[in-house]
Amino acid sequence: AITFLYEDAAIDKTFGSLLEKVICNTVEDQADNTLVMFLTDDCLLLEPIEKIVFCAASCLSSTPRALAFLSRLHPAISWCQTRNVPCPPPREEMRYVAHKVLRAQPDAGAYVFDRKVGVADWSYPFDLSGGIYRRSDVVTILDWIRERGQQDGKLSYSHPNRLEVSGNIAISVAEKGNSLDRLSSIVGQCSLNAVPT
């Protein structure tokens, strides 16, 4: 099932409180394979959301080393709009994967690649513009942000922009091996990103 959440400060439905309620305080019967998709107000989906989520679920379940399914990227995207610079896809590093459920649909697979070889949009580990993640990984990232944010006051997930910046800082710190926590373990095992075909 797909559930949409909307901010409304008038009734204490701020971004941070919604995130805590849905991601961290989910009901116990939710399966470990639950996915979280972040969408910003300027996202344009070129495929039905059900197809995107199904492809992401299949890819993330069959490719445990993939941290994210970045639905806004595609092998034909070669320009970073936010930085206004070229960002060619790492074509030499891309490997096609198709979960057995998807093999009957030739356009429903994904390309996986090591995000460390990408530039600009292709190197983003944590993206709120259509990024799809395992809920358990998002909980771990939020726990790291909450813990460190209480120490220095700079990290936060009270606003989507703060979450994206703080999430990328968390993953960057973990990739450098600067902490021996669960996030380092996840990031060490999940060095790939995936994009639709």
Rosetta silent file (secondary structure, phi, psi, omega in degrees, C-alpha in Angstrom):
SEQUENCE: AITFLYEDAAIDKTFGSLLEKVICNTVEDQADNTLVMFLTDDCLLLEPIEKIVFCAASCLSSTPRALAFLSRLHPAISWCQTRNVPCPPPREEMRYVAHKVLRAQPDAGAYVFDRKVGVADWSYPFDLSGGIYRRSDVVTILDWIRERGQQDGKLSYSHPNRLEVSGNIAISVAEKGNSLDRLSSIVGQCSLNAVPT
SCORE:     score description
SCORE:     0.000 S_00000001
   1 L     0.000  144.905  178.242    0.000    0.000    0.000 S_00000001
   2 L  -107.665  129.308  179.535    1.153    3.531   -0.730 S_00000001
   3 L  -120.823  131.897  177.619    0.491    6.218    1.879 S_00000001
   4 L  -104.093  140.248  177.026    0.957    9.938    1.284 S_00000001
   5 L  -123.590  143.659 -178.024    1.707   12.381    4.121 S_00000001
   6 L  -129.019  144.097  177.467    1.383   16.141    4.012 S_00000001
   7 L   -74.744  147.187  173.203    2.727   18.870    6.265 S_00000001
   8 E  -160.992   96.357 -175.793    0.342   21.085    8.218 S_00000001
   9 H   -63.093  -26.343 -178.080    1.909   23.186   10.979 S_00000001
  10 H   -63.249  -28.921 -179.748   -1.532   24.230   12.252 S_00000001
  11 H  -120.507   34.980  177.355   -2.211   20.734   13.582 S_00000001
  12 L    54.066   44.040  172.478    1.367   19.751   14.491 S_00000001
  13 E  -113.750   57.939  177.229    2.031   17.886   11.279 S_00000001
  14 L   -77.172  165.352 -178.429    5.401   19.423   10.658 S_00000001
  15 H   -56.156  -48.717 -178.317    7.933   17.584    8.538 S_00000001
  16 H   -62.413  -42.495 -178.787    9.991   16.424   11.529 S_00000001
  17 H   -70.109  -37.633  175.819    6.999   15.201   13.538 S_00000001
  18 H   -63.981  -42.608  179.842    5.531   13.341   10.548 S_00000001
  19 H   -60.613  -47.705  178.209    8.884   11.741    9.848 S_00000001
  20 H   -59.030  -46.891 -176.151    9.235   10.581   13.463 S_00000001
  21 H   -62.812  -45.315 -173.459    5.694    9.251   13.579 S_00000001
  22 H   -84.094  -43.058 -174.722    5.843    7.314   10.336 S_00000001
  23 H   -83.039  -49.493 -172.558    9.449    6.199   10.090 S_00000001
  24 H   -89.045  -28.590 -174.746   10.494    5.676   13.689 S_00000001
  25 L  -114.422   43.988 -177.517    7.208    4.842   15.406 S_00000001
  26 L   -74.674  159.861  179.283    5.642    2.493   12.891 S_00000001
  27 L   -67.240  151.282 -173.587    3.265   -0.230   13.930 S_00000001
  28 L   -66.294  -23.735 -177.332    4.857   -3.527   14.841 S_00000001
  29 L   -81.421    1.284  177.484    3.166   -5.532   12.115 S_00000001
  30 L   -71.727  133.067 -177.430    5.007   -3.620    9.418 S_00000001
  31 L   -71.860  156.628  178.533    7.388   -5.950    7.605 S_00000001
  32 L   -65.102  -15.772 -177.773   11.126   -5.361    7.558 S_00000001
  33 L   -92.429   16.035  178.208   10.951   -4.870    3.803 S_00000001
  34 L   -63.123  139.271  178.844    8.970   -1.628    4.071 S_00000001
  35 E  -110.455  154.880  175.070   10.244    1.103    1.754 S_00000001
  36 E  -123.071  128.145  176.534   10.280    4.867    2.161 S_00000001
  37 E  -116.641  124.835  175.873   10.060    7.152   -0.868 S_00000001
  38 L   -98.027  131.223  176.761   10.830   10.827   -0.469 S_00000001
  39 L  -130.191  133.992  175.604    9.274   13.224   -2.992 S_00000001
  40 L   -92.849  170.325 -175.424    9.717   16.976   -3.142 S_00000001
  41 L   -70.684   -8.917  179.988    7.112   19.395   -4.426 S_00000001
  42 L  -113.609   18.090  178.323    8.849   19.734   -7.796 S_00000001
  43 L   -75.220  139.152  175.848    9.242   16.035   -8.639 S_00000001
  44 L  -120.225  117.469 -179.936    7.976   14.908  -11.997 S_00000001
  45 L   -96.698  126.642 -178.478    7.290   11.190  -12.321 S_00000001
  46 L   -94.243   -5.511  176.816    7.432    9.838  -15.859 S_00000001
  47 L  -129.082  157.381  175.107    6.058    6.421  -14.900 S_00000001
  48 L   -58.162  141.208 -176.248    3.119    5.488  -12.651 S_00000001
  49 H   -58.812  -33.953  179.496    4.214    5.570   -9.010 S_00000001
  50 H   -61.545  -40.566  179.700    3.160    1.930   -8.560 S_00000001
  51 H   -67.268  -41.079  179.657    5.604    0.854  -11.284 S_00000001
  52 H   -62.844  -48.406 -178.154    8.428    2.927   -9.774 S_00000001
  53 H   -65.912  -40.741  178.482    7.868    1.545   -6.273 S_00000001
  54 H   -61.776  -44.897  178.952    7.512   -2.036   -7.550 S_00000001
  55 H   -63.681  -43.285  178.991   10.765   -1.752   -9.508 S_00000001
  56 H   -62.763  -44.803 -179.736   12.533   -0.199   -6.502 S_00000001
  57 H   -61.203  -43.930  179.686   11.229   -2.899   -4.153 S_00000001
  58 H   -65.009  -43.206 -178.988   12.352   -5.643   -6.504 S_00000001
  59 H   -66.179  -47.950 -177.697   15.760   -4.044   -7.034 S_00000001
  60 H   -67.317  -30.623  178.684   16.450   -3.318   -3.355 S_00000001
  61 H   -76.876  -31.030 -178.564   15.360   -6.811   -2.313 S_00000001
  62 H   -93.331   -8.132 -179.511   17.499   -8.537   -4.934 S_00000001
  63 L  -129.049   81.038 -175.335   20.511   -6.219   -4.552 S_00000001
  64 L   -60.551  -22.499 -179.728   21.351   -5.976   -0.831 S_00000001
  65 L   -80.369   -5.566  178.008   24.387   -3.776   -1.553 S_00000001
  66 E   -84.298  125.493  177.515   22.157   -1.029   -2.998 S_00000001
  67 E   -84.229  -39.719 -172.795   21.435    1.710   -0.469 S_00000001
  68 E  -136.928  150.904  168.285   19.079    3.759   -2.630 S_00000001
  69 E  -112.750  110.162 -174.457   16.865    3.567   -5.680 S_00000001
  70 E   -96.665   94.888 -172.433   17.004    7.061   -7.181 S_00000001
  71 L   -68.877  -17.991 -179.062   13.857    7.348   -9.249 S_00000001
  72 L   -83.239  -12.106  179.417   14.683   10.801  -10.610 S_00000001
  73 L   -97.275  160.070 -178.795   17.801    9.581  -12.383 S_00000001
  74 L  -159.332  150.229 -178.336   18.022    7.653  -15.632 S_00000001
  75 L   -55.799  -18.525  179.545   21.006    6.686  -17.826 S_00000001
  76 L   -87.699   -7.408 -179.758   20.065    9.509  -20.227 S_00000001
  77 L   -82.278  122.605 -177.134   20.356   12.235  -17.555 S_00000001
  78 L  -135.661   16.931  179.667   23.652   14.030  -17.917 S_00000001
  79 E  -134.634  130.791  178.404   23.037   17.513  -16.511 S_00000001
  80 E   -91.321  109.062 -177.002   22.819   18.551  -12.871 S_00000001
  81 L   -66.339  -41.216 -175.417   20.075   21.191  -12.673 S_00000001
  82 L   -67.882  -33.370  178.998   20.823   22.359   -9.133 S_00000001
  83 L   -99.375  -11.968 -177.961   24.515   23.016   -9.825 S_00000001
  84 L    56.452   48.471  179.638   24.056   23.817  -13.528 S_00000001
  85 E  -138.154  158.301  175.314   26.969   21.579  -14.497 S_00000001
  86 E   -65.513  145.149  174.364   27.418   18.415  -16.573 S_00000001
  87 L  -145.596   78.329 -177.698   27.056   15.153  -14.654 S_00000001
  88 L   -64.232  141.368  177.819   27.530   12.251  -17.023 S_00000001
  89 L   -66.659  146.850  179.405   26.214    8.912  -15.789 S_00000001
  90 L   -76.854   67.211 -172.818   28.915    6.391  -14.832 S_00000001
  91 H   -55.635  -38.722 -178.399   28.037    4.165  -17.804 S_00000001
  92 H   -66.202  -23.870 -177.472   31.151    1.987  -17.541 S_00000001
  93 H   -95.953  -10.892 -174.579   30.236    1.140  -13.957 S_00000001
  94 L   -77.501  134.778  179.097   26.519    0.486  -14.483 S_00000001
  95 E  -125.648  129.029 -178.685   25.301   -3.090  -14.240 S_00000001
  96 E   -77.169  134.560  174.952   21.783   -4.106  -15.252 S_00000001
  97 E  -131.735  142.901  174.886   19.768   -6.061  -12.696 S_00000001
  98 L  -141.553  117.952  175.905   16.279   -7.456  -12.975 S_00000001
  99 L   -61.606  149.745 -176.147   14.569   -9.286  -10.168 S_00000001
 100 L   -54.400  -30.345  178.466   12.960  -12.533  -11.342 S_00000001
 101 L   -68.526  -28.515 -175.370    9.523  -10.922  -10.992 S_00000001
 102 L   -90.677  -12.952 -172.895   10.572   -8.157  -13.399 S_00000001
 103 L   -60.144  -25.229  178.364   12.189  -10.245  -16.123 S_00000001
 104 L   -73.334  -16.565  179.122    8.907  -10.518  -18.017 S_00000001
 105 L  -113.324  101.252 -173.012    8.905   -6.721  -18.336 S_00000001
 106 L   -61.021  -23.516 -179.550   12.049   -5.662  -20.226 S_00000001
 107 L   -99.230   16.897 -174.519   11.818   -2.010  -19.160 S_00000001
 108 L  -111.564   15.100  177.056   11.287   -2.741  -15.467 S_00000001
 109 L   -89.037 -161.078  179.960   14.836   -3.511  -14.330 S_00000001
 110 E  -150.533  159.576  171.824   17.411   -1.162  -12.886 S_00000001
 111 E  -106.015  134.366  174.519   21.024   -0.202  -13.247 S_00000001
 112 E  -112.232  150.446 -178.388   23.229   -0.374  -10.181 S_00000001
 113 E  -157.395  157.495  176.287   26.532    1.427   -9.806 S_00000001
 114 E   -77.863  116.810 -175.451   29.040    2.422   -7.160 S_00000001
 115 H   -63.866  -18.163 -179.481   28.041    5.968   -6.216 S_00000001
 116 H   -70.147  -18.192  178.371   31.683    6.838   -5.451 S_00000001
 117 H   -92.373   -7.049  179.811   32.462    6.844   -9.185 S_00000001
 118 L   -85.077  163.882  174.927   29.613    9.232   -9.968 S_00000001
 119 L  -125.084  153.904  178.557   29.717   13.018  -10.042 S_00000001
 120 H    50.713 -123.459 -177.186   27.109   15.589   -8.994 S_00000001
 121 H   -57.623  -28.196 -176.787   23.640   13.954   -9.033 S_00000001
 122 H   -80.645   -2.086  179.599   25.209   10.550   -9.687 S_00000001
 123 H  -114.333    3.587 -177.827   27.196   10.603   -6.429 S_00000001
 124 L   -70.790  121.479  176.068   24.379   11.496   -4.043 S_00000001
 125 L   -83.846  -30.587 -174.712   23.909    8.866   -1.346 S_00000001
 126 L  -131.854  110.723 -170.461   20.809   10.408    0.248 S_00000001
 127 L  -130.560  125.612 -179.582   18.322   12.168   -2.018 S_00000001
 128 L   -91.713    1.172  177.944   14.834   13.417   -1.168 S_00000001
 129 L   -95.948   67.543  178.600   13.862   14.035   -4.800 S_00000001
 130 L    94.545   10.660  177.537   12.480   10.598   -5.493 S_00000001
 131 E   -72.261  134.553  179.242   14.948    8.569   -3.419 S_00000001
 132 E  -119.398  128.706 -174.169   13.581    5.206   -2.270 S_00000001
 133 E  -133.644  160.286  170.142   15.190    3.459    0.722 S_00000001
 134 E   -70.217  136.627 -179.322   14.614    0.544    3.047 S_00000001
 135 H   -56.961  -40.282 -178.498   12.779    1.848    6.111 S_00000001
 136 H   -61.463  -35.266  177.981   15.299    0.181    8.406 S_00000001
 137 H   -71.012  -38.603  178.177   18.148    2.116    6.743 S_00000001
 138 H   -64.745  -41.258  177.653   16.257    5.409    7.062 S_00000001
 139 H   -59.136  -42.916  179.634   15.634    4.705   10.765 S_00000001
 140 H   -63.417  -42.271  178.352   19.362    4.135   11.245 S_00000001
 141 H   -64.484  -43.993  179.059   20.208    7.401    9.463 S_00000001
 142 H   -63.903  -40.591  176.836   17.631    9.306   11.540 S_00000001
 143 H   -59.025  -43.701  179.791   18.952    7.778   14.769 S_00000001
 144 H   -62.564  -45.652 -179.526   22.474    8.912   13.822 S_00000001
 145 H   -62.890  -45.560 -179.248   21.247   12.439   13.000 S_00000001
 146 H   -60.470  -46.949 -178.738   19.234   12.672   16.231 S_00000001
 147 H   -62.369  -49.407 -179.028   22.146   11.473   18.342 S_00000001
 148 H   -71.946  -33.402 -179.962   24.737   13.766   16.719 S_00000001
 149 H   -64.551  -33.770  176.759   22.295   16.682   16.446 S_00000001
 150 H   -68.964  -27.333 -179.964   21.844   16.716   20.205 S_00000001
 151 H   -78.312  -44.520 -174.805   25.628   16.958   20.555 S_00000001
 152 H  -114.440  -11.546  177.544   26.339   19.770   18.113 S_00000001
 153 L    73.420   -1.163 -177.519   22.929   21.272   17.287 S_00000001
 154 L   -95.161  -29.698 -178.732   23.739   21.490   13.565 S_00000001
 155 L   -88.886  139.731 -176.141   22.295   18.201   12.336 S_00000001
 156 L  -162.159  164.134  169.874   18.544   17.917   12.077 S_00000001
 157 L  -132.093   33.220 -179.744   15.610   16.500   10.169 S_00000001
 158 L   -75.602  -15.267 -177.577   13.114   19.246   11.050 S_00000001
 159 L  -144.899  147.347 -179.048   12.899   20.327    7.401 S_00000001
 160 H   -53.528  -41.300  179.646   13.427   18.367    4.144 S_00000001
 161 H   -64.707  -40.454  178.622   16.524   20.388    3.232 S_00000001
 162 H   -66.582  -38.657  177.876   18.041   19.818    6.671 S_00000001
 163 H   -62.068  -46.383 -177.526   17.265   16.101    6.450 S_00000001
 164 H   -63.392  -45.683  178.726   18.947   15.785    3.059 S_00000001
 165 H   -63.570  -48.152 -178.629   22.069   17.676    4.156 S_00000001
 166 H   -64.895  -38.586  177.656   22.251   15.842    7.499 S_00000001
 167 H   -63.372  -41.302  177.949   21.629   12.451    5.839 S_00000001
 168 H   -68.533  -36.386  175.121   24.456   13.044    3.381 S_00000001
 169 H   -63.342  -45.346 -179.369   26.769   14.141    6.210 S_00000001
 170 H   -58.134  -46.760 -178.464   25.866   10.988    8.152 S_00000001
 171 H   -68.452  -38.271  178.104   26.634    8.730    5.196 S_00000001
 172 H   -62.300  -44.419  178.047   29.844   10.623    4.381 S_00000001
 173 H   -62.336  -43.686 -179.597   31.104   10.238    7.963 S_00000001
 174 H   -65.645  -38.475  179.323   30.200    6.550    7.914 S_00000001
 175 H   -64.854  -30.584  179.251   31.938    6.003    4.552 S_00000001
 176 L   -79.572   -4.587  178.974   35.134    7.469    5.966 S_00000001
 177 L    73.588   25.123 -177.296   34.981    4.934    8.766 S_00000001
 178 L   -85.099    6.564  175.835   34.832    7.649   11.412 S_00000001
 179 L  -150.335  151.629 -178.784   32.338    5.802   13.544 S_00000001
 180 L  -112.631   52.572 -177.980   31.798    2.234   14.639 S_00000001
 181 L  -115.623 -175.817 -178.560   28.039    2.215   14.749 S_00000001
 182 H   -60.258  -35.562  179.979   25.198    0.552   12.836 S_00000001
 183 H   -62.379  -42.552  177.730   25.269    3.279   10.153 S_00000001
 184 H   -60.773  -38.514  178.740   28.910    2.489    9.321 S_00000001
 185 H   -63.674  -45.701 -179.889   27.975   -1.158    9.017 S_00000001
 186 H   -64.779  -49.603 -177.049   25.110   -0.406    6.614 S_00000001
 187 H   -64.239  -36.500  177.871   27.073    2.076    4.501 S_00000001
 188 H   -63.472  -33.812 -179.972   30.046   -0.289    4.353 S_00000001
 189 H   -87.915  -22.347 -173.823   27.823   -3.021    2.971 S_00000001
 190 L  -116.392   76.386 -177.214   25.672   -0.770    0.733 S_00000001
 191 L   -95.554    3.450 -175.879   28.001    1.118   -1.578 S_00000001
 192 E  -106.657  153.841  167.057   25.710    0.966   -4.616 S_00000001
 193 E  -118.636  160.993  178.373   22.843    3.100   -5.872 S_00000001
 194 E  -129.171  149.180  177.194   20.244    1.987   -8.393 S_00000001
 195 E  -135.698  153.579  179.014   18.348    3.870  -11.087 S_00000001
 196 E   -67.192  160.484  178.627   15.467    2.885  -13.362 S_00000001
 197 L   -83.355    0.000    0.000   16.151    1.737  -16.907 S_00000001
